Amino acid sequence: MGEFTHIKDGHVHMVDVSEKSQVKRTALARGSIFLCKETIEEIQKGDIEKGNVLATARIAAIMAVKKTPELIPMCHQIPITGIDMDFEICTDRITVDLSVKSRGQTGVEMEAITGVSCALLAIWDMVKALEKDETGNYPHTRITDIEVIHKAKES
């Protein structure tokens, strides 16, 4: 295992990328939220009291991608040139696929997984009234499998 790049003289620091060339970079991340079957049906019918769940999740993801350096301390501010997002709705879950593009000196995988995470959190927030049990807990609701599926760079 190599040397930690974010630790210098015993302290954390932002990695200096000034000598790296600017290249096209992409990252694809994915994650899922498990929900009750009835909640999924209400989302599909557009009958959620708070509004359009998937539109809200899309906006949350875009905002999160753009604000990643404000949330993750050692992330660089990078120019985001594109965000694409898809939802797969199954009977027991919604899966979010989100890709981020940039032309810069460092990767966009943190932006991609931050976007997926916030999309899933927004979905939870939009449907929590339907997901609560009689004690106010969420026995069936869970966010899982947030991961970077692929990242690439090309000159």
N, C-alpha and C positions, 0 to 999 in steps of 0.2 A: 504494500500500500504506500502511496506517495505521501509527500509532505502536505499538510493542510495549507491551503492557499489563503484562507481567511484569518489565519493567526500569524502574527508577526511580533516578535519580541514579547510573547505571552499575552498579547492583546488582540482582540478582533479588529479587523479593518476591512474596508472595501478593497477588493482586488483591483489593481491598476490595469486597465485594458487599453490604455492609450497607444500601445505599440501594436495592438492587433488591428488587422485590416477590416474594413467594413465589407461584410458579405451578406447575402440574403440568408435569413435564418427562419426556420419554421419549427413548430412543435405542435403535436397533437396530444391532448389529454382527454381522459374519460373518467366518469364516475356515475354512480347510481344512487337513487333514493327508493327505498322500498316503502310502499304505501298500501293501505287497505284497498281491496278491489272496488269498493263503493266510492272511495275518494278518486281513484283513477277514472271511474265512470263519470263522476261529476266534473272533473277536469275536461274530459272529452266532450261533454255536453255544454261546457262553458257556463256552468251553474255555481261557480265558486263566488261566495259573497264578496270577497276582497277584489275580484276582477279576474282578468286574463292571466292565468298562472304562468303559461309558457312565455308570453310577451314580457312579463315582469322578470322572469328568470333570465331571459335574453338580455334585458337592460342591465340587470345586476351583474351578469357575466362581463359585459362590455365595460361597465364602470370599474369592476374589479381588475380586469386586465390593465386598464389605463392607470390604476392607482396602486399597482403591485409594489413599486418602490416605496410608497408611503406605509405599506403594511409589513413588508419583509425588509428588515433593516439593512442588509448588505446587497440588495438588488440595485442595479444601475437603472437610471432613467434611460429608456431606449425609445426610439421612434417606432411606434406600432403602425404598420402599413396595412394590416388586414386582420379581421377576425371573422371566422366562419363557425357556425354552430348548428348542430342537429340534435333533435330529441328523438329517442326511440321509446315509444309508449307500449309497455307490455301489461298484462293483467295485474301484475303485482309490483311493478317498478317503472320508473322513468330513468333512462340512461341519457346522459349528456355527453356528446362529443364536441370538443372545442379545439379549433386550430388557430394559432396565432402566427402572424408573419411580421418580420421586421427586416430592415437593412441596417445592420449595426455591428458592434464589436463584441457582443456577448449574446448568449442564447436566450430564447423566449420560453423555456419550459416552466419557469416559475410563474410567468404570466398566464400560461395555459392552465396549470393546475389551480392557480388562485381563481381564475375565471370559472372553472368547473365547480370549485368548492362554493363559491358565492351563488352560482346558479342553483345548486342543490339546496343551499340554505334558504334562498328566496322561495323555492318551491315549498319547503317545510313551513316557512312563515305563512305563506298564502293558504295552506290547507290545515294548519294545526288545529283549528276548531273541529274539523271533521275527524282528525286522527286521535284526539284525546279520548281516553276511556273515562269511566265514571269517577275515577280517582284523580283525573287531571294529568295522567301520565300517557306516554306514547309507546305502548308495548309492541306495536307492529312497525313503527316508523324507524328507519335507520338509513344512514348515509354510508355507502361502502365503496370499496374498490377504486378510490381516486388514484389515478396513476398516469404517468407519461407513457403514452403508447409509442411515440416516435418523435425524434428530433433530427434535424438535418441542417446542413449549411452548404452553400454553393457559392463559388466566387464569381 
